[in-house]
Structure formats: structure tokens, C-alpha cells
Amino acid sequence: MKVTVTSENKTVTLVIEGRIDTLTAPELEQTVQENASQYDSMIMDMSGVDYISSAGLRVMVYAHQAMVNKGGLTLKGVNRNVMEIFRLTGFSRVIRIEE
């Protein structure tokens, strides 16, 4: 997994590529921790993510909780397979997901 961090104004964007699984989720969580307190909103560009495990879902919950009292968390570019996981787990009803 590769995470590229960019920011503009009070929004941080994490561009994620690869798999979010047990091995890579801690790195993503660390990146979320490092940026959540500094910005008002967070965008995760997931157009390069082809798989997310339960460990990755846990990081999404953490990111949502870290940003919920601010501008929030938005996921973008979620592919069909990952979106299906979000639907089955109910994440799509809680986390803002845009095309």
C-alpha cells in the first residue's frame, strides 16, 4: 500500500493505492492520526484500492470518529468490490462516499 498526503486550506487528502489489510492498516492508521488533529476535514481517495479487510474497516471507523466533530471524512473513488463491502457492513450509511 502507498499513501500520498496532500493538503489544501483546512482539508487533507490521502490518496491510497493497493490493499488495505492486516499488514498495511497500521500504516494508514498512523497517517490518519498524524493528520486528523491538524485539519478540519479529510478526504480519502480510494480509486487505487482494490481490497479492504476488517483491519482496514477498523481504520475507516477510526478516521470517521476522528473527523466527525469537524468537517467530516469523505471517501472518493471507491470501486465496486470495496463498495460492496461498505454496503454489507453498513459503512455506506455512516461514512460519506462520493463518486
Backbone as a printed PyTorch tensor [residue, N CA C, xyz], in Angstrom:
tensor([[[  0.8340,  -1.1700,   0.0000],
         [  0.0000,   0.0000,   0.0000],
         [  0.8800,   1.2360,   0.0000]],

        [[  0.4140,   2.2400,  -0.7010],
         [  1.1050,   3.5240,  -0.7510],
         [  0.0890,   4.6070,  -0.4130]],

        [[  0.4810,   5.5620,   0.4410],
         [ -0.3830,   6.6740,   0.8040],
         [  0.3450,   7.9770,   0.4840]],

        [[ -0.2890,   8.8080,  -0.3210],
         [  0.2370,  10.1230,  -0.6410],
         [ -0.6470,  11.1580,   0.0330]],

        [[ -0.0200,  12.0630,   0.7790],
         [ -0.7640,  13.0650,   1.5400],
         [ -0.5760,  14.4350,   0.9070]],

        [[ -1.6910,  15.1020,   0.6250],
         [ -1.6640,  16.4780,   0.1550],
         [ -2.6770,  17.2620,   0.9790]],

        [[ -2.5060,  18.5720,   1.0090],
         [ -3.4740,  19.3860,   1.7460],
         [ -3.7200,  20.6950,   1.0160]],

        [[ -4.9090,  21.2030,   1.2310],
         [ -5.2880,  22.4970,   0.6850],
         [ -6.2370,  23.1360,   1.6890]],

        [[ -5.8900,  24.3400,   2.1040],
         [ -6.6540,  25.0360,   3.1300],
         [ -6.7400,  24.1680,   4.3830]],

        [[ -7.9180,  23.8050,   4.7950],
         [ -8.0780,  23.0250,   6.0250],
         [ -8.5200,  21.5900,   5.7520]],

        [[ -8.2350,  21.1190,   4.5260],
         [ -8.6090,  19.7600,   4.1250],
         [ -7.3610,  18.9730,   3.7580]],

        [[ -7.2590,  17.7700,   4.3040],
         [ -6.1640,  16.8700,   3.9510],
         [ -6.7350,  15.7670,   3.0630]],

        [[ -5.9790,  15.4080,   2.0280],
         [ -6.3770,  14.3220,   1.1370],
         [ -5.3460,  13.2160,   1.2090]],

        [[ -5.8220,  12.0030,   1.4640],
         [ -4.9700,  10.8160,   1.4740],
         [ -5.3040,  10.0180,   0.2240]],

        [[ -4.3450,   9.9000,  -0.6780],
         [ -4.5230,   9.0960,  -1.8830],
         [ -3.9280,   7.7280,  -1.5790]],

        [[ -4.7870,   6.7190,  -1.5620],
         [ -4.3850,   5.3740,  -1.1390],
         [ -4.3450,   4.4620,  -2.3520]],

        [[ -3.2670,   3.7090,  -2.4740],
         [ -3.1100,   2.7570,  -3.5690],
         [ -2.7480,   1.3910,  -2.9990]],

        [[ -3.3720,   0.3390,  -3.5230],
         [ -3.0540,  -1.0160,  -3.0930],
         [ -4.1030,  -1.5850,  -2.1610]],

        [[ -3.6840,  -2.5560,  -1.3780],
         [ -4.5840,  -3.2690,  -0.4660],
         [ -4.5120,  -2.6650,   0.9350]],

        [[ -5.6700,  -2.5620,   1.5760],
         [ -5.7120,  -2.1640,   2.9810],
         [ -6.0710,  -3.4290,   3.7490]],

        [[ -5.0740,  -4.0290,   4.3680],
         [ -5.2700,  -5.2980,   5.0660],
         [ -4.5320,  -5.2890,   6.3960]],

        [[ -4.3980,  -6.4220,   7.0160],
         [ -3.7620,  -6.5390,   8.3260],
         [ -2.3400,  -5.9930,   8.3300]],

        [[ -1.6320,  -6.1710,   7.2450],
         [ -0.2460,  -5.7140,   7.1750],
         [ -0.1250,  -4.2160,   6.9290]],

        [[ -1.0600,  -3.6380,   6.1820],
         [ -0.9310,  -2.2350,   5.7890],
         [ -1.8040,  -1.2740,   6.5990]],

        [[ -2.8270,  -1.7890,   7.2590],
         [ -3.7500,  -0.9280,   8.0180],
         [ -3.0490,  -0.0950,   9.0940]],

        [[ -2.0730,  -0.6400,   9.8280],
         [ -1.3970,   0.1920,  10.8370],
         [ -0.7230,   1.4290,  10.2440]],

        [[ -0.1590,   1.3050,   9.0590],
         [  0.4700,   2.4560,   8.3990],
         [ -0.5750,   3.5210,   8.0630]],

        [[ -1.7270,   3.0870,   7.5480],
         [ -2.7940,   4.0240,   7.2240],
         [ -3.3320,   4.6820,   8.4920]],

        [[ -3.5030,   3.9110,   9.5460],
         [ -3.9830,   4.4700,  10.8130],
         [ -3.0110,   5.5190,  11.3490]],

        [[ -1.7310,   5.2590,  11.2430],
         [ -0.7070,   6.2130,  11.6750],
         [ -0.8210,   7.5160,  10.8780]],

        [[ -1.0190,   7.4010,   9.5820],
         [ -1.1670,   8.5830,   8.7270],
         [ -2.4240,   9.3650,   9.1120]],

        [[ -3.5110,   8.6580,   9.3950],
         [ -4.7410,   9.3240,   9.8320],
         [ -4.4950,  10.0610,  11.1430]],

        [[ -3.8500,   9.3920,  12.0950],
         [ -3.5490,  10.0170,  13.3920],
         [ -2.7250,  11.2830,  13.2260]],

        [[ -1.7170,  11.2210,  12.3950],
         [ -0.8180,  12.3600,  12.1990],
         [ -1.5230,  13.5680,  11.5850]],

        [[ -2.5940,  13.3350,  10.8540],
         [ -3.2460,  14.4180,  10.1220],
         [ -4.6020,  14.8530,  10.6730]],

        [[ -5.2740,  13.9980,  11.4120],
         [ -6.6400,  14.2920,  11.8660],
         [ -6.7200,  15.5350,  12.7400]],

        [[ -5.7480,  15.7260,  13.6000],
         [ -5.8240,  16.8700,  14.5140],
         [ -5.4500,  18.1960,  13.8390]],

        [[ -4.7920,  18.1240,  12.7090],
         [ -4.3050,  19.3310,  12.0380],
         [ -5.2940,  19.9250,  11.0390]],

        [[ -6.2930,  19.1490,  10.6160],
         [ -7.1890,  19.5770,   9.5410],
         [ -8.6460,  19.4780,   9.9640]],

        [[ -9.4800,  20.2660,   9.2990],
         [-10.9100,  20.2780,   9.5980],
         [-11.6760,  19.1800,   8.8770]],

        [[-11.1690,  18.7320,   7.7420],
         [-11.8300,  17.6560,   7.0130],
         [-10.7850,  16.7750,   6.3380]],

        [[-11.2080,  15.5330,   6.0530],
         [-10.3030,  14.5490,   5.4570],
         [-11.0030,  13.8800,   4.2850]],

        [[-10.2750,  13.7770,   3.1890],
         [-10.7350,  13.0390,   2.0190],
         [ -9.7990,  11.8550,   1.8320]],

        [[-10.3750,  10.6770,   1.6250],
         [ -9.5840,   9.5080,   1.2660],
         [ -9.9360,   9.1520,  -0.1680]],

        [[ -8.9830,   9.3320,  -1.0590],
         [ -9.1500,   8.9430,  -2.4570],
         [ -8.7880,   7.4680,  -2.5460]],

        [[ -9.8070,   6.6400,  -2.7210],
         [ -9.6150,   5.1880,  -2.7140],
         [ -9.6710,   4.5860,  -4.1090]],

        [[ -9.4800,   5.4160,  -5.1390],
         [ -9.5730,   4.9090,  -6.5070],
         [ -8.4970,   3.8680,  -6.8160]],

        [[ -7.4260,   3.8380,  -6.0460],
         [ -6.3690,   2.8580,  -6.2450],
         [ -6.4350,   1.6770,  -5.2940]],

        [[ -7.5180,   1.5800,  -4.5150],
         [ -7.6700,   0.4880,  -3.5410],
         [ -8.5100,  -0.6180,  -4.1700]],

        [[ -7.9480,  -1.8290,  -4.1950],
         [ -8.6800,  -2.9490,  -4.7820],
         [ -9.1820,  -3.9490,  -3.7430]],

        [[ -8.8010,  -3.7560,  -2.4730],
         [ -9.2130,  -4.6970,  -1.4270],
         [ -9.1400,  -4.0030,  -0.0760]],

        [[-10.1180,  -4.2830,   0.7930],
         [-10.0790,  -3.7930,   2.1680],
         [-10.5380,  -4.9230,   3.0930]],

        [[ -9.7570,  -5.1780,   4.1310],
         [-10.0900,  -6.2250,   5.0950],
         [-10.7610,  -5.6030,   6.3140]],

        [[-11.0770,  -6.4300,   7.2900],
         [-11.6770,  -5.9220,   8.5270],
         [-10.7230,  -4.9640,   9.2430]],

        [[ -9.4290,  -5.1840,   9.1250],
         [ -8.4510,  -4.2570,   9.7160],
         [ -8.5440,  -2.8930,   9.0410]],

        [[ -8.7720,  -2.8780,   7.7430],
         [ -8.9510,  -1.6290,   7.0140],
         [-10.2520,  -0.9450,   7.3960]],

        [[-11.3070,  -1.7300,   7.6020],
         [-12.5850,  -1.1660,   8.0350],
         [-12.4380,  -0.4980,   9.3980]],

        [[-11.6370,  -1.1000,  10.2600],
         [-11.3920,  -0.5190,  11.5780],
         [-10.7270,   0.8530,  11.4450]],

        [[ -9.8100,   0.9960,  10.5000],
         [ -9.1590,   2.2910,  10.2700],
         [-10.1800,   3.3060,   9.7560]],

        [[-11.1210,   2.8750,   8.9240],
         [-12.1680,   3.7800,   8.4380],
         [-13.0230,   4.2810,   9.6020]],

        [[-13.3520,   3.3790,  10.5400],
         [-14.1210,   3.7780,  11.7230],
         [-13.3240,   4.7850,  12.5400]],

        [[-12.0490,   4.5150,  12.7280],
         [-11.1850,   5.4300,  13.4800],
         [-11.1440,   6.8090,  12.8100]],

        [[-10.9580,   6.8320,  11.4990],
         [-10.8860,   8.1000,  10.7660],
         [-12.2070,   8.8490,  10.8580]],

        [[-13.3080,   8.1220,  10.7270],
         [-14.6320,   8.7490,  10.8400],
         [-14.8050,   9.3760,  12.2220]],

        [[-14.4470,   8.6440,  13.2760],
         [-14.5720,   9.1570,  14.6370],
         [-13.6740,  10.3630,  14.8680]],

        [[-12.4970,  10.3450,  14.2880],
         [-11.5530,  11.4470,  14.4690],
         [-12.0420,  12.7210,  13.7860]],

        [[-12.8410,  12.5820,  12.7240],
         [-13.2450,  13.7440,  11.9380],
         [-14.7180,  14.1240,  12.1010]],

        [[-15.5030,  13.3210,  12.7900],
         [-16.9540,  13.5060,  12.8310],
         [-17.3680,  14.8510,  13.4480]],

        [[-16.6500,  15.3600,  14.4120],
         [-16.9950,  16.6360,  15.0360],
         [-16.3590,  17.8250,  14.3360]],

        [[-15.7420,  17.5630,  13.2110],
         [-15.1300,  18.6090,  12.3910],
         [-15.8740,  18.6400,  11.0650]],

        [[-15.1560,  18.7700,   9.9800],
         [-15.7650,  18.7900,   8.6510],
         [-16.1130,  17.4270,   8.1180]],

        [[-15.6510,  16.3850,   8.7870],
         [-16.0010,  15.0280,   8.4030],
         [-14.9880,  14.3350,   7.5120]],

        [[-15.2880,  13.0680,   7.2580],
         [-14.4930,  12.1950,   6.3970],
         [-15.2970,  11.9180,   5.1400]],

        [[-14.6500,  12.0160,   3.9890],
         [-15.2790,  11.6900,   2.7130],
         [-14.4000,  10.6830,   1.9780]],

        [[-15.0210,   9.6160,   1.4990],
         [-14.3170,   8.6360,   0.6750],
         [-14.6840,   8.8990,  -0.7780]],

        [[-13.6950,   8.8710,  -1.6480],
         [-13.9220,   9.1020,  -3.0820],
         [-13.2970,   7.9780,  -3.8870]],

        [[-13.8790,   7.7240,  -5.0500],
         [-13.2980,   6.7650,  -5.9860],
         [-13.3490,   5.3170,  -5.5360]],

        [[-14.3410,   4.9620,  -4.7480],
         [-14.4400,   3.5920,  -4.2240],
         [-14.9230,   2.6690,  -5.3430]],

        [[-14.1630,   1.6050,  -5.6090],
         [-14.5480,   0.6840,  -6.6850],
         [-15.7000,  -0.2260,  -6.2410]],

        [[-16.2590,  -0.9700,  -7.1770],
         [-17.4400,  -1.8040,  -6.8900],
         [-17.1990,  -2.8320,  -5.7990]],

        [[-16.0580,  -3.5070,  -5.8290],
         [-15.7950,  -4.5530,  -4.8380],
         [-15.7150,  -3.9890,  -3.4270]],

        [[-14.9980,  -2.8930,  -3.2680],
         [-14.8620,  -2.2690,  -1.9560],
         [-16.2050,  -1.6690,  -1.5330]],

        [[-16.9450,  -1.0770,  -2.4630],
         [-18.2630,  -0.5170,  -2.1480],
         [-19.2090,  -1.5980,  -1.6470]],

        [[-19.1270,  -2.7600,  -2.2300],
         [-19.9800,  -3.8700,  -1.7800],
         [-19.6740,  -4.2180,  -0.3220]],

        [[-18.4190,  -4.2040,   0.0450],
         [-18.0440,  -4.4530,   1.4470],
         [-18.6160,  -3.3580,   2.3350]],

        [[-18.5260,  -2.1030,   1.8970],
         [-19.0930,  -0.9930,   2.6690],
         [-20.6060,  -1.1410,   2.8140]],

        [[-21.2860,  -1.6000,   1.7760],
         [-22.7410,  -1.7960,   1.8420],
         [-23.0970,  -2.9300,   2.8020]],

        [[-22.4020,  -4.0530,   2.6630],
         [-22.7030,  -5.2200,   3.5010],
         [-22.4670,  -4.9600,   4.9880]],

        [[-21.4830,  -4.1490,   5.2920],
         [-21.1590,  -3.8650,   6.6960],
         [-21.9140,  -2.6640,   7.2530]],

        [[-22.6310,  -1.9400,   6.3900],
         [-23.3660,  -0.7620,   6.8400],
         [-22.5520,   0.5190,   6.8430]],

        [[-21.3010,   0.4640,   6.4440],
         [-20.4380,   1.6400,   6.4170],
         [-20.9760,   2.7050,   5.4730]],

        [[-21.6060,   2.2650,   4.3930],
         [-22.0970,   3.2270,   3.4000],
         [-23.2270,   4.0960,   3.9540]],

        [[-23.8270,   3.6890,   5.0650],
         [-24.8640,   4.5120,   5.7050],
         [-24.2870,   5.4890,   6.7110]],

        [[-23.0250,   5.2880,   7.0830],
         [-22.4100,   6.1110,   8.1320],
         [-21.3700,   7.0680,   7.5660]],

        [[-20.5410,   6.5840,   6.6660],
         [-19.4500,   7.3660,   6.1140],
         [-19.8770,   7.9510,   4.7630]],

        [[-19.5550,   9.2110,   4.5430],
         [-19.8740,   9.8930,   3.2820],
         [-18.9980,   9.3140,   2.1690]],

        [[-19.6570,   8.8270,   1.1210],
         [-18.9480,   8.2400,  -0.0220],
         [-19.4210,   8.9650,  -1.2740]],

        [[-18.4590,   9.5180,  -2.0210],
         [-18.7550,  10.2110,  -3.2660],
         [-18.1160,   9.4710,  -4.4260]],

        [[-18.6660,   9.6810,  -5.6090],
         [-18.1370,   9.0510,  -6.8200],
         [-16.7330,   9.5000,  -7.1060]]])
